[in-house]
């Protein structure tokens, strides 16, 4: 039997793009501002499409951080 943590590592390819790694970090840390500031560029722009919670366009580190925290 495979444990949950082993199963997760099996699902990830050996090499992931830097973008995939960054997005994974953002979601796993639930938008921790320290991680947001480390991973994203200061002029970041994120768009959450209509129909999803907190849909809208978020610009800058603070805007994206607020989006992850649901503000």
trRosetta pair geometry for C-beta under 8 A, 3 or more apart (Angstrom, degrees):
i j d omega theta_ij theta_ji phi_ij phi_ji
2 6 4.7 -128 -170 92 90 120
2 7 4.9 115 127 -66 120 85
2 10 7.0 -27 -166 -6 152 146
3 6 4.8 91 55 10 77 104
3 7 6.9 -137 96 -10 38 90
4 7 5.5 -56 -147 34 30 115
4 8 6.6 33 156 -22 64 101
5 8 5.8 -47 -152 29 35 113
5 9 6.8 29 154 -14 64 103
6 9 6.0 -58 -153 38 35 107
6 10 6.4 36 150 -22 67 107
7 10 5.7 -56 -150 33 32 113
7 11 6.6 31 154 -22 64 105
8 11 5.8 -60 -155 31 32 111
8 12 6.9 23 154 -16 65 106
9 12 6.0 -57 -151 34 37 107
12 16 6.5 -46 -173 -54 102 125
13 16 6.0 136 65 -71 93 73
16 20 4.4 -110 175 83 108 127
16 21 5.2 132 102 -54 119 86
16 24 7.6 9 148 -7 159 142
17 20 4.7 96 56 5 81 100
17 21 7.1 -146 95 -3 44 87
18 21 5.6 -55 -148 39 34 113
18 22 6.2 37 153 -23 67 106
19 22 5.6 -53 -147 34 31 112
19 23 6.4 27 157 -15 65 106
20 23 5.9 -55 -146 38 30 107
20 24 6.2 33 154 -21 64 108
21 24 5.7 -56 -148 36 28 114
21 25 6.4 32 153 -21 63 105
22 25 5.7 -54 -152 33 30 112
22 26 6.5 31 152 -21 64 105
22 39 4.6 144 -148 -176 95 115
22 40 7.2 120 -180 -70 128 67
23 26 5.6 -51 -150 33 34 114
23 27 6.5 24 157 -10 66 106
24 27 6.2 -62 -149 42 29 103
24 28 5.9 24 158 -17 67 114
25 28 5.9 -59 -138 41 26 108
25 29 6.1 2 168 2 64 114
25 35 5.8 -155 149 -176 106 127
25 39 5.6 178 86 -88 134 149
26 29 6.6 -73 -145 48 19 93
26 31 6.2 31 -175 -86 82 54
26 35 6.5 175 -99 123 52 119
26 36 6.7 72 -121 -91 97 72
26 39 6.3 -139 -62 81 93 157
26 40 7.8 53 -83 -44 127 112
26 68 6.6 -122 174 -99 97 142
27 30 7.2 25 -173 -79 34 40
29 32 4.1 -66 152 5 116 114
29 35 4.6 90 80 6 158 162
30 68 6.3 143 165 163 49 108
30 69 7.6 82 149 -90 90 61
31 35 7.6 -168 -173 68 18 110
31 36 6.0 23 -165 -58 63 121
31 64 7.6 -160 -139 138 107 73
31 65 5.6 137 174 -147 103 53
31 67 7.2 -163 -118 81 147 64
31 68 2.1 151 -80 119 146 143
31 69 5.4 -134 95 -44 139 69
32 35 4.3 70 73 12 100 108
32 36 6.8 -172 87 -13 47 85
33 36 5.3 -50 -139 36 36 116
33 37 6.1 34 161 -18 67 106
33 61 7.8 82 -154 158 81 103
33 65 4.8 44 -103 -144 80 142
34 37 6.1 -56 -149 38 26 109
34 38 6.5 21 153 -16 61 111
35 38 5.6 -61 -147 39 33 110
35 39 5.7 15 163 -10 72 117
36 39 6.4 -66 -134 43 22 99
36 40 5.7 -21 -175 20 63 119
36 61 5.7 130 135 -162 108 87
36 64 6.0 170 -155 99 125 107
36 65 4.5 -169 59 -83 173 95
36 68 7.0 -156 -76 15 128 146
37 40 7.3 -56 -105 50 15 85
37 61 5.6 54 -95 -161 70 142
37 65 7.9 6 -44 -67 78 131
40 44 4.3 -10 173 -58 122 149
40 61 6.2 159 86 -105 118 81
40 64 6.3 -41 87 75 177 160
41 44 5.2 142 64 -57 72 80
42 60 6.9 -9 172 -141 61 71
42 61 5.9 -47 -132 -30 53 110
43 59 7.7 -21 -169 -172 55 89
43 60 6.9 -30 -124 -94 33 60
44 59 7.3 169 92 -155 56 44
44 60 6.7 109 55 -127 75 8
44 61 6.4 87 30 -74 115 54
44 64 5.4 -20 104 -30 129 147
45 57 6.9 -9 -172 -173 94 97
45 58 7.3 158 -158 85 46 52
45 59 5.1 -7 -109 -108 78 77
46 57 7.4 160 85 -157 46 50
46 58 4.6 -12 63 61 95 102
46 59 7.9 -170 25 -74 64 36
46 63 7.5 179 38 116 98 101
46 64 4.9 98 5 -110 133 99
46 67 6.2 -138 88 44 134 166
47 56 7.6 -122 -144 118 59 29
47 57 5.0 -16 -104 -105 82 75
47 58 7.5 -174 -79 22 34 70
48 52 5.2 -113 171 81 102 125
48 53 7.9 -49 160 85 144 46
48 54 5.7 32 79 104 164 79
48 55 4.8 -137 109 -121 94 46
48 56 6.0 14 52 39 97 50
48 57 8.0 -162 25 -76 65 32
48 58 7.3 40 -6 -7 98 109
48 67 6.5 172 -24 -161 130 128
49 52 6.0 80 69 7 67 114
49 55 6.1 -45 112 -134 24 110
50 55 4.7 96 -103 177 39 160
51 55 6.6 88 30 -69 39 144
52 55 5.2 122 61 -72 74 91
53 70 7.1 -16 143 -124 121 100
54 67 5.7 140 151 -151 135 74
54 70 5.8 -126 -62 -128 138 59
56 67 7.7 -150 69 -108 98 111
58 63 3.8 170 -175 147 80 101
58 64 5.0 132 125 -80 125 51
58 66 6.8 -168 -139 64 126 94
58 67 4.3 -75 -61 -43 163 133
59 63 4.8 54 57 37 39 163
59 64 7.8 -32 180 -39 3 83
60 63 4.7 93 58 9 80 106
60 64 7.0 -157 90 -3 40 88
61 64 6.1 -61 -146 40 28 104
61 65 6.0 28 157 -19 65 112
62 65 5.6 -57 -143 40 29 113
62 66 6.1 33 156 -22 65 106
63 66 5.7 -54 -148 34 28 112
63 67 6.6 33 151 -23 62 103
64 67 5.5 -48 -151 29 35 117
64 68 6.7 34 152 -17 64 101
65 68 5.9 -54 -153 34 33 109
65 69 6.5 18 153 -6 65 110
66 69 5.9 -67 -148 47 31 103
66 71 4.3 -87 -166 69 88 107
67 70 7.6 37 179 -71 30 27
67 71 7.6 -89 -63 50 22 68
